[in-house]
Amino acid sequence: MAERRADAGADEVAGYFRTLSNWGRWGGDDQLGTLNTISAEKRTAAAGLVRSGRTVSCARPLPTEAAIDNPRPVLHHMTGTATEGWGGDFFGMAPHGYAVSHIDALCHIFHEGTIYNGYPIERVTAHGAEALSIDALRDGIVTRGILLDVPGTRDVPWLEAGDAIHPEDLEAAEEAAGVRVESGDVLFVRTGRWALREERGAWDIHEAIAGLQAACLPWLRERDVAALGGDGVSDVTPSRAGEFRLPIHSVAIVAMGLHLLDNLDLEGLARACRKEGRWEFLLTIAPLVLVGGTASPVNPIALF
């Protein structure tokens, strides 16, 4: 493996808001950010990856039980049962956080009074977001998905909480998988979070979770990925980036216009990739059409 690059500190992260910015790249009224990199040709090529017909969900069950990593559990109330003579129910949730599999809208993170593309934060109102809301993704995301299995590359079952992933780790995982992340791809990065939780139980994610260190941000911009997802929240905690607690979230969403998918279940996908002998697949993601929403629960489907 190449010599490990240094962590990106607060000064570097502050500079990334300028040097990695996509503001204006797709016009002043752009609502999609890096999803613009997914062309019709990219989708058609991704469809050509379908060979065995195997499908894999990348979502966790909606978490209805409170835990230290799920302080606001999903509400599930039955409105119809055998007593009423029909089946019905109600779900209520706050999709952000460390438990629900979800995709962030580009209105989710603020920086110095703005959201992506220079929209003022006042566009996010008490009645919903008036710009960059999740319903901009109503037509879905269909493209090539790539899974980089960092613990698999290191020959360990999982990364320990607080372990940081650097660009050379991503490149080592690429080499092991025999793929190269390119423009228009959706990149999933496995840390083994759920395998670790299954073995040792829940822990306080605010204190420590494995993920990408801010030094990965220029790499993500260089590769021009369409979206980034992980089994955590993409960011490593502690961030090692000074005042920036979640620098991947801050720079990726606000400066780059890069949608993030958090709390995915990548264990089944990793098993499928090993069985199929390949780490690329057709990926479909269909957020709910939540007008003005800042996120949507999501169930990404990988098709081999």
N, C-alpha and C positions, 0 to 999 in steps of 0.2 A: 504494500500500500504506500502511496505517496506520503511524504512528510506532512504531518497534520498542520493545517493552517490555523492561525490564531483566531480566538473568538473575536467577533465584531463587538466593539464597545459602544457606549452611548454616542460618542462623536461620529463614529462611522454610521450608525443607524440614523442619526439626525441628517446626515448627508444623503442617505439613500432616498429620502423623500424627494430630493431634487434629481439625483443621478439615475434613479430607476423609474422615474415617473413616466406614465403613459397618458398623462393629461393631454387632451387635444389630438391624440394619435388617430382616433376614429371619429373626430368631430366634436364640437363643443356641446352637443346634446346627447352624447353617447350614454347608453344605459347598460351595456353588456360588458364593457371592459375587455379582458383578455379572451372572453368567449368569442370575440370577433375573429380570433385566429382559426376557428373551426370553419373550414370552407366546405362546400358541397363535395369537392374532390376528396377532402379528408374523410368525410363521412362515408363516401363510396368505398374508399380504400379500407376503412375500418370494417365495413360490412364483409369484405373479403376475408377477414380473419375467422369468420364463422365456419367451422369444419365439423366438430363433433356434436354440436347442438347442446352442450352442457351449459346450464344457467346457474349462476351463483348470486345470492343476495349479499349485499355488503352493509346491511343495516342491523342494528341491535333491536330486540323487542322494546317497545315503548316501556320505559322503566317506571312502574307504578309503586314501587316500594322505596321508602326513604332510606338513604344511606349517607355516609360521610361524603361520598362523591356524587350524591344525588339529593341535595337538601330540599329541592322543590319537585317532588315526584309527580308524574303524570296522573291526572285525575281520571278515573274510569268509573262511571256510575251507570248501573243498569236502569233503563227506563221501561223496559218490557221484558217479562220473564214468563214462565209457565203460569204464574198467577194472573198476569194480564192477558195471556193467550197469544202473545207474539213476542218476538225477540227484538230488543232495541237497546241502544246505549248512548252515552255521552262521554266524549273525551275532552279534557282541557289540559293545556300544557304551556310551559314557557320553554321554547325550543333551545334557546341559548344555554350555555353552561357545559358541564362535563359528562352528561349522561345520555341525552337524546341524540340520535344520529340526525344531523341536520346540515343544511347548506346556508351559509351567511349571505345576505344581500349586501350590495356594495354601500348601502346606507348605514351599515351596522357600526362602523368605527369612525370616530371623529379625530381630527388633528388640526390644531390651531384654527379652529372655527370653520373648517371645511370638511367635506366628504369627497369621495373620488370625483375627479374631473373639475374640481373647483366649485362644486355646488356648495352654497352656504348651509351650515348645520340647521338653520331655521327651516329648511325644507323637510326636516323630520319633525312632524307636529304631533300634537296630542290625538289627532285623528288618523295618524298613519303617515308614512313617508310619501312625499309628493314627487320624489325623484329617486331613482336607483333602488326601488323596492323590488321584492322578490317576484312579483308578478311579471316583471320584465322577462323572466325566464319561462313564460307560459308555454313556449314551443319546445321546451326540453333541451337536454344536452345529449348529443349522440356523436361519439368520436372514438378514437382509439384510447383505451385505458392501458396504463402500465403500472404494475405493482413492483416496487423495490422493497425487498425483504431484508432490512438491515441486520436484525439479529440472525437471520438465516445465513447471511454472508459471513457473519462473525462466528458461526457455528455455536450459537447459544439459543435457548428457547425464547428469550425475551431480553429487552434492554431493561436495566434497573431504573427505577424512578429517578429522574434527574440526569440521566445519561443524555449527552448532547450528540446530535448528528451534524457532521460537517460536510462540505462539498465532496471531499475525497471519499466519504462513506457512501454518498449517493453514486459516485462514479464506480466504486468497488462493487456495489450492488448491481449497477448496470452491466458491468463486465461479467459478473457471475450469472446474470440472467440472459446475457447475449442480446441485449436491446440497447437502444440509445433514445433517450427522451428528446422529442422534437416539438417544434411549433404545432400547436393545436391539440396536443395530447393532454389528457387528464392524468395526473400523476398521483398515485396512492403510495404512501410510505408506511410500511408496517414497523411498529416498535415492539409488538407482542404484549401490549397493555392488558388485553383481556385474558391472555394465558397467565400472565402474572397475577391478575386479580383472582382468577380461578384457583390458583395455587395458594395464595397468601391472604386473600380477602381484600376488601376495599381499604383505601387509605386516603388521606387528605391531599387531593390533587393540587390544591393551592400551594402546598409546601414543595412538592416535587412530582414531575412527570417527565418521561422521556419525550424528545421531539427535536425539531430542527433548531440549531443555533442561528442567530441572525446573519452569520457569515454565509448562509445558504441563499440569501436573498439575491445577490448578483447572479448566482448560478441559475436560479429560477427565471430571472429576467432574461438572461442570455439564451436559455433554452426556450423561452417564450411559451411556457405551458399555459394551457387554457384554464385549468383549475387545479387545485391542490387539495388532497384529502388525506386523512390519517385516522388511526385508531385512538388518538388523543385529540389535541387541539392544534396540531402542527408545531406549535411553540414548545420548546423545552422550558421547564420551570425548575429551579431559578433560571432566568434568561441569560445571565452573565453579560447583560447589556445595560447596566446601570439603571437609569430611571425608566427605561422601556421594559415594562413587565411582560408584554406580549408583542415583541417587535415584528414577528412574522405577520401576525394579524394586522398590526398598525400599518406597516409599509405595504404589504401585499394588497390589502383591501383599499386603503386610501390612495396610495401613490400609484400602484400598478394596476388597480382594477381587477385583481385576481380573486375570484370566488374561492372560499375555503369550505371544505366539508369536514365536520368534526365528529368524533365519537363513532366512527364507522367500525364495523366488525370485519376485520381482514383475515381472520383465522381460516374460515372456510375458503376464502379466495386463495390464500397461500397454499392450502392443501390441493385445491383444484389446479393451480398453476404447476405444482410439482407433478401431479398426475398427468396433466396435459403435456408437460415438458416445454412449456412456454409461458412467458410472463407478460404477454400482450393479448388484448381481447377487445371485442366490441363492447362498449360501455354505453348504457342508457341511464339517464337521470331525469326524473320528471317531478320537479317541485310542484307543490300545490299552488293554485292560482289564488294567492292571498293578497288582495289588492292593498297596497300600502304597507305590506309586511316587511319586517327586517330579517326574516329567516323563514325556512320551511323545514318541517321534518321530511326525511327523504329516504327512499329505498333504492339505492343504485343497484343495477343488475348488470353483471358481467356475463357475456355470452361468448363461448368458445367455439 
